[in-house]
Amino acid sequence: MVKEIKDNNFQDEVLKSDIITVVDFWAPWCGPCKMIGPVIDEISQELKNKAKFVKINVDENPKVSSQYRIESIPTVLVFKGGKIVENLIGFRPKQAIKMAIERNF
């Protein structure tokens, strides 16, 4: 399951997480975001015991979006130990996203 997070809980949910955390930066008006959402949902079910999945609306959470210089959406960032280990910008096929996550286990 993909959990919706906000600026005020990003640090606790992502940076302090003890497992790999996948962050989907999105907006409701973004067509490619609507396409990648179900893909992230599927991957979250397949890897639910190995990684944490969250999403953050860039329009409602400008602090985190600005901090990580999110200029294009969708952007998927993979964090490990509070650091970005993968940065995927734009729509990607399921297998490409899953491989980017799995190579950091």
NUFI-515583 format. One record per residue (C-alpha): residue number from 1; residue in three letters; chain; x, y, z. Coordinates in Angstrom, 2 decimals, padded with zeros to 5 digits, m for minus. Example, Ala and Ser with C-alpha at 12.3 -4.5 7.8 and 13.67 -1.06 7.14 Angstrom:
REM NUFI-515583
> 1,Ala,A,012.30,m004.50,007.80
> 2,Ser,A,013.67,m001.06,007.14
//
This chain:
REM NUFI-515583
> 1,Met,A,000.00,000.00,000.00
> 2,Val,A,001.21,003.49,m000.89
> 3,Lys,A,000.81,005.99,001.95
> 4,Glu,A,000.16,009.69,001.31
> 5,Ile,A,002.63,011.87,003.24
> 6,Lys,A,003.13,015.62,003.69
> 7,Asp,A,005.92,018.13,004.32
> 8,Asn,A,005.47,017.82,008.09
> 9,Asn,A,006.00,014.04,008.27
> 10,Phe,A,008.47,013.53,005.41
> 11,Gln,A,011.47,013.32,007.73
> 12,Asp,A,009.91,010.66,009.97
> 13,Glu,A,008.39,008.64,007.11
> 14,Val,A,011.33,008.78,004.69
> 15,Leu,A,014.61,010.05,006.11
> 16,Lys,A,014.33,008.15,009.40
> 17,Ser,A,012.97,004.97,007.82
> 18,Asp,A,015.02,001.86,008.52
> 19,Ile,A,014.09,000.27,005.19
> 20,Ile,A,014.31,001.41,001.58
> 21,Thr,A,011.63,004.02,000.96
> 22,Val,A,010.19,004.82,m002.47
> 23,Val,A,008.75,008.33,m002.80
> 24,Asp,A,006.40,009.16,m005.69
> 25,Phe,A,006.23,012.94,m006.27
> 26,Trp,A,002.98,013.63,m008.13
> 27,Ala,A,000.05,016.00,m008.72
> 28,Pro,A,m003.60,015.21,m009.48
> 29,Trp,A,m003.56,017.16,m012.78
> 30,Cys,A,m000.51,015.30,m014.14
> 31,Gly,A,m001.34,012.70,m016.82
> 32,Pro,A,001.88,010.66,m016.53
> 33,Cys,A,001.41,010.68,m012.72
> 34,Lys,A,m001.97,009.02,m013.19
> 35,Met,A,m000.27,006.38,m015.33
> 36,Ile,A,002.58,005.66,m012.90
> 37,Gly,A,000.36,005.56,m009.78
> 38,Pro,A,m001.09,002.08,m010.46
> 39,Val,A,002.39,000.80,m011.39
> 40,Ile,A,003.79,001.98,m008.04
> 41,Asp,A,000.76,000.38,m006.30
> 42,Glu,A,001.52,m002.97,m007.97
> 43,Ile,A,005.20,m002.84,m007.06
> 44,Ser,A,004.32,m001.89,m003.47
> 45,Gln,A,002.27,m005.07,m003.18
> 46,Glu,A,005.06,m007.20,m004.64
> 47,Leu,A,007.76,m005.70,m002.42
> 48,Lys,A,005.68,m004.87,000.66
> 49,Asn,A,007.98,m006.69,003.09
> 50,Lys,A,011.17,m005.24,001.60
> 51,Ala,A,010.43,m001.56,000.97
> 52,Lys,A,008.13,001.24,002.07
> 53,Phe,A,006.12,003.20,m000.51
> 54,Val,A,004.85,006.76,m000.07
> 55,Lys,A,003.61,009.54,m002.31
> 56,Ile,A,003.64,013.28,m001.88
> 57,Asn,A,001.52,015.84,m003.76
> 58,Val,A,003.93,018.53,m005.01
> 59,Asp,A,001.22,021.22,m005.11
> 60,Glu,A,000.28,020.73,m001.47
> 61,Asn,A,003.83,020.16,m000.18
> 62,Pro,A,006.15,022.80,m001.65
> 63,Lys,A,008.80,022.52,001.09
> 64,Val,A,009.90,018.94,000.34
> 65,Ser,A,009.39,019.40,m003.42
> 66,Ser,A,011.67,022.44,m003.36
> 67,Gln,A,014.21,020.81,m001.05
> 68,Tyr,A,014.68,017.93,m003.52
> 69,Arg,A,014.45,020.21,m006.59
> 70,Ile,A,011.47,018.41,m008.09
> 71,Glu,A,011.02,020.18,m011.41
> 72,Ser,A,009.30,017.44,m013.42
> 73,Ile,A,006.66,015.00,m012.31
> 74,Pro,A,006.27,012.19,m011.87
> 75,Thr,A,009.58,011.83,m010.10
> 76,Val,A,010.28,008.70,m008.08
> 77,Leu,A,013.10,008.91,m005.55
> 78,Val,A,014.42,005.83,m003.78
> 79,Phe,A,015.91,006.51,m000.34
> 80,Lys,A,018.16,004.24,001.68
> 81,Gly,A,019.51,005.35,005.03
> 82,Gly,A,018.08,008.84,004.49
> 83,Lys,A,019.98,009.33,001.20
> 84,Ile,A,018.75,009.26,m002.40
> 85,Val,A,020.05,006.14,m004.16
> 86,Glu,A,017.85,006.30,m007.29
> 87,Asn,A,016.21,009.20,m009.13
> 88,Leu,A,013.65,008.29,m011.81
> 89,Ile,A,012.10,011.22,m013.68
> 90,Gly,A,009.05,010.74,m015.90
> 91,Phe,A,007.02,007.64,m016.62
> 92,Arg,A,008.98,004.40,m016.54
> 93,Pro,A,007.84,000.84,m017.21
> 94,Lys,A,007.12,m001.31,m014.17
> 95,Gln,A,010.20,m003.49,m014.61
> 96,Ala,A,012.55,m000.47,m014.78
> 97,Ile,A,011.14,000.95,m011.55
> 98,Lys,A,011.22,m002.40,m009.79
> 99,Met,A,014.82,m003.03,m010.85
> 100,Ala,A,015.89,000.42,m009.58
> 101,Ile,A,014.42,m000.45,m006.18
> 102,Glu,A,015.70,m004.03,m005.99
> 103,Arg,A,019.29,m003.17,m006.82
> 104,Asn,A,019.44,m001.24,m003.54
> 105,Phe,A,018.35,m004.05,m001.20
//
